[in-house]
Amino acid sequence: MALFNFCGKSSTSTINNNRYYCRNGDSGRFTKSVLFNKTSKKRNIYKKIEEFHSLIIEYEIAGNRLIHSYYAHRYEHEGIMQYGETIDNAIVKMQMIIELYFPSVNFEENEYRSLFDSLHTLNYKKAGDKVKSNARSLKGKSKTLMRRHKH
């Protein structure tokens, strides 16, 4: 079954058992080509789960630093902006990973962003507790993914 010819001009291609084979026109032998097989798909999923978990940690650290700076009245514009951008980037990347690789997982972007939008209405303890709660929720999602996709 020839789908795409990744092998070159004088060759034919087949897909068999999730592996891609190229047949050299001269020798008639099939050789393995680089295409996602089951093992590489699993490795890719594992990497995405690891990346998701790293983003959760990044979100939690930046969130705690932002709250501490905000309530310690350290209004260093660059520092607060940097933490805010880190949080925003982490949320966007987490959402992208979930939507592309794990669509069955419920991820509400606004749930994790709303805390920082309403920071001025919360006291220090409530804001810190909310960051911990959000991080705990995200880590729960990460653990679920790890259990679902373990070896």
Residue, then its C-alpha position, 0 to 999 in steps of 0.5 A: m500500500a503506497l501512501f507517501n513516498f518518503c523513500g526517494k525517487s526510485s523506491t516504493s513505500t509501504i506501511n505495515n504494523n505502524r512502521y514505515y518501510c522503504r523498498n530500494g528499487d535496486s535491491g528490492r529489500f525493505t528497510k525501516s524508515v523513521l515514522f512514528n511507531k507505537t514506541s515513539k508515540k508513547r515516548n512523545i506522550y511521556k514527554k508531553i506529560e513531563e512538560f505539562h508537570s514542569l509547567i505546573i511547577e512553573y505556574e506555582i512558583a511564579g504565582n507565589r512570587l507574584i503574590h509575595s511581591y504584590y502583598a509585600h508592596r514591592y511594586e517593581h514593575e519589571g518583576i511583577m510583569q515578569y511573573g505575570e508573563t510567566i504565569d500567562n505563558a504557563i497557562v497557555k502552554m498547559q492548555m495547548i498540551i491538554e487540547l492537542y494531546f489529552p482532549s478528554v482532560n477538562f482544563e478551564e483556562n479561566e479557572y487558573r487565570s482568574l486568581f491573578d485577575s482578581l488579586h486586588t480583592l483577596n488577602y495574602k493568605k487567601a491568594g496563597d491558598k488559591v495558588k496552592s489549590n490550583a496547583r494541587s488540581l493541576k497536579g491531580k490532572s498530571k497524576t491521572l495522565m501518568r497513571r493512564h499512560k504508564h508503561 
